[in-house]
Amino acid sequence: MKVINILNKNERIDDLEFKDLKIIQNKDGFCFGIDSILLTDFAKNIKNNSKVIDLGTGTGIISILLSGKTNRTNFVGVEVQSEVADMAKRSVNLNNLENRIKILNMNILDLKKEYKKGDFDVVVTNPPYKKLNTGVININDKKLISRHEVKASLENFIEISSFLLKDFGEFYMVHRPDRLVDIFYIMRQNEIEPKRIKFVYPNKNKKANLILVKGIKKGKPFLEYENNLYIYDDKGNYTEEILKIYNK
């Protein structure tokens, strides 16, 4: 990814180096991380013509990248922060994707007023990882809301996902390994059966710091463990798998 234009002292346009897609980011607000890129790759095999909702879309990175990896698939990105949602909308317009991606500035807790049960084929989500009042609190409100369960909890994200998904619809999430028991417990409480899991490690000498999870609404019990993913090799360079994900 490279900077191709500076809009003002805070905003810039970055080239995603994939199918000429671009994104607007705010260096003082919230920029997407590798977790969103990995989730996009994990969910890249969703069926064409699917109706997808991206909960906590942030800058819109997941919907924008998935639009380039799928055909005739429509996306709804939901973002509670108005400034961030505005950036996402402008990125959608920048890529001429208005006919495929819709950005909603609202809390996921209000989505039952907007959609009917079972309206979507796929849910993708990169929710806040930390429970409220845990970990280091960032005084920047944008990052606080993005990283801590201020506006909605893990339970809220999974419960609304179950409501929005059709039977046998697909659920994709990136999160932290320390929340894995909670994630699987809440998924089963809401009729989303865990089907695939992938552990992500900084390198072979460190503990996993991300997990990628796929679930199926009302699916049968069977969990598949995918090969571990390592971000860096012994020399501190991206591994071949990461380079492939970044289209390098």
N, C-alpha and C positions, 0 to 999 in steps of 0.2 A: 504494500500500500504506500502511496506517495501523495504528498500535498500538491494539488494542481492549481489552487487559487486561494487567496486570503480574502474573505468577505469583509471582515472588520477586525478589530484587535482581539476578538475572542473566537470568532467563527472562521472555519476554513472548509474548503471542499477537498475531500480525499478521493483519489482514484482507487477503486477496489481491485483493479487489475484483473477483472473477470467480466467478460462480455460488455466492456465499456461502461460498467455500472459505477456510479459515484455516490458519495454520501456527504452530507453536511454535519460537521461536528463542532462542539464548543469546548475548547480546552479547559475552561474554568467550570464547566458544568459536568457533563457525563459523556465520555467516549466509550464506544463498545470495546470489549476485551476479547481475548482468545476463546473464552467460554462460549460466546455467541457464534463464533466461527465454527467451533467444534460441534455445537448443536445443529447448525445448518448442515454440516456434512453428515451428521448422524441421521438427520431426517430427510436426506436428499432423495430417497427412493419412494417418497409418497407418490401416490398415483396421480397421473394427469387428470385434469377436470375436477380435482378435489376442491372443496371449500374449506379453507384453513383459517383459523384464528390464532393470532400471536398475542398472548397475554403478557403485559408488561413489555411492550415492544421497544421502549426506549427510543433510540435514534432510527428505528425501523430496519436495522441491519439484517435481521433474520428474514423478514418478509421480502426485502429487496434482493438478497442473495438467492433465496429459494425461488423467486420469480425467474431467475436466470437458469435454475437447475430443473425446472418443471415446465410443462406446456399446458396452456389453457387452464391454469390453476389460479383461483382468486383468493385474495388474502384480506383479512381485517386485522389491523394492528391496534391494540388498546393500550393507551398510555395515560396515566393519571396526572402527570405534570404538564401543565399547559405549554410552557416554553419548550419542553422536550418534544411534545406532540407536534408543536408548530414546526420544529426542525425536521421531524420525520415527514410531515406533509410536504414541506419544501423539497426534501430529498426525493419523495415520490414524484413530484412534478418535474424535478430536474432530470429524472430518468424516463419521463413520459410514460409512467406506469399508472396513471390515474384510472385507467380502465381495468386494472387488475388488483390494485392495492388501495384500501380505504383505511384511513387513520381516524380512530375515535379518541377524543380527549375525555375520558371518564374513568371512574373507579370500576374495577372488575366486579365489585359487589353489586353494581347496578345493571349488569348485563342481562339479568333475568327480565328486566323491563324492556330491553332492546330486542331480545331474540327468544325464540321458542325452544323448548326442550328438543335436543337432537338436531339442531340446525346445521351442525358442522361435521365434516368427515375427519378433520385432523385438528388437534390442539398442539401448539408448540409454546414453550414458556421457559424463560430464564428469569425466575422470580428472585426477590431479595433473599439472600442466603441466611442472614442473621436474625435471630429473634430480637424483638425490641428489648432494649436495656441490657444487651449483651455485646461484648466486644468493644472495640474502640469506636467512639461516636465521632463522626465527621461533622464539623460545624457547617460545612457546605450543605444546605438543605437538599439540593438536587441529589447529591451522592448519598445523603442519609436515607432518603426515601427509596433510592435505587438499591441500597445494600441492606437495609433493615426493614423488618415487617411493620412499617409505620401505618400504611394505608390498608394492607391486607396481609393475612397470615398464610403460611403454607397450607393450612387446612382450607382456607378460602380459595386459593388457587386450584387445588385439586377438586374441591367440591363443585366449583363453577365449571371446571373442565368436564366433569362427569355430566353435569346438566346440559352442556352445550353439545356434547358428542352424541352422534348416532350410535346405536348398538353396533359393536365391532369396529367403531371408529378408533383412530390411533392417537396416542398421547405421547409427546416427547418433552422431556425436561432435562435441564442441566442443573446440578446442585452440588452440595458438598457431601463428602463421605460420612461426616459425623451426623448427618441428618437422615441417613439411609433407612434406619429402622422406622423412624417417623414417616418417611415417604412411603414405604411399602405398606405400613399399617393403615395410613390414611387412604392410600390408593384402594386397598381392598375394602375398606369401609364404604367407599364410594363406587364400588363395582368396576374399578379399573384394575385389571390383572397385570402385574409386572411380567413382561415377556423377554426383554433384553436389557442387559446392563454392561456398561463399559467403564473401567476405571482409568483415570488419566493421572499420570505422574509427571512431576517436573523433570525428573531423570531417574535412572535405575537405582540411585542411592538415596532417594527421598520417598516419603510416604505419598500416597495418592492425595491429590487436593481437589479433584473434580470427579463427578460421576455423571454419566449419560444414561438415562433410563427411558425405555419405551414401554408403554402399557397399551392394552386393548380393552375397550369398554365391553364388559361381559364376556371376556375371553376365558378360555380354559387354562387351568394352572399348568404352567411350564415355563421355567426361567432359563434363558440361554446367556452364558457368560461369554462376552466377546474378548478377543485378545486385548491385553493392556496397551494403552497408548502412552508413549513417552514423548515429551515436548523437546527436550534437549539431549544430545548425545554426550559422550564423555569429554568432548572438547568444548562443550558449551554452544554448539551449533544446533540449529533445528534438525530433527531427525528427518529421514527420507519421507516418512509417513506424513509429518507435519508440512513439509515442503509440497507434497502432493495435494494436501488439503488446501494449501494456499495457491495452488496452481502454478508452482514454481518448477 
